[in-house]
């Protein structure tokens, strides 16, 4: 995930081509109501995603019974981790700092 963020930043810098200063702001703590709304929407999306995964597993089991080949499993990104104050956001901030200072 961090590599995708770094690649996107590189793409932005190549597009914008700043000459002196780039101001990068990581979205800070959101107002409580907005944060609660986003969190509930993300949890609902996570629940729907879990239901979809369960349905896919049932269908894959049916395919295996029929002797069909199935694709390799992939892992999905949990969008709840991008909520302010989470461990992911702290790791992202630290990774961005090291990435920028290393450039």
N, C-alpha and C positions, 0 to 999 in steps of 0.2 A: 504494500500500500504506500509506504513512504517513497519507494522508487517512482511510483506513478505520480506522486505529488511533485517530486524533484523534476521529473521529465516535463510535467506541465509548466512548472516555473521556468525551466529552460526554454520551452516553447514561447511562453509569454515574453521573456527577455529578448528572444530572437525577433519577435514580432514588434515589440515596443522600441527596442534598442535605446535604452536610456543613456544619457551622456554623463550626468553627474550623480544623481541621487535617485534611489528607488525607495519608496516608503511602503513597507509590507506590514499590513495589520492583520493579525489573527483575530477573528471575531471574539470580543470579550464576553463577559457575563451578560446574558440577555435579561431583559425585564422578566420578572417571575411569571406573569400571565402568558407571555409569548413562549417562554421555555416550557411551561406546563402543557401548552397546546401542542408544541412540536413533539414533546416526549410522548404524549398520548397518541399522536398520529403515527409516530415511529413504532410504538408498541403494537398498535393495531396492524401496521404493515408487517411487523415481525410475526405476529400471530397468523396473519394470512399467508405469509411466506412459509411458516411451519406447517400449516395445513396443506399447502401446495407440495412441499417436500414429502409429506406423508402420502399424498395421492400419487406422486411420482414413484415412490418406493413400491406402492401396491402395483402400479402398472409395470414397473421393472421386474417385479417378482413374477407377474403373469408372462412377461416376455421370456424370462429365463425358463419357466415351465414349458413354454412352446419351443425352446431350443434356440431362440434368437440371441444374437450378440448384443450386449448393452454397452453404452459409452462409459468411459471412466468418470467417476464422480468428481464434482467440483465443490468448492466451499464458497459460500456467499458471504458478503460483507454485511455485518450488523450495523445498520445506520444509527442505532441507539448509542454507539460509541462516540459519535461526533457531538454529543451534547456537552456544553461547557462544563468544565470541572471534572471530566472523566479522565481516567488514566491514559486513554488514547490521545486526548487533546494535549496532555502534558508531554507525552512522548513525541507527539508531532511538533510541538513548540521547540523542544530540545533538539530534535533531529533537524529542523529547519535552521536553527541557530548554527549548529555544526556545519551544515551544508553551505550556508551563506558564508561563514567565516573561512571555509575551506576553498571557496571559489577564488 
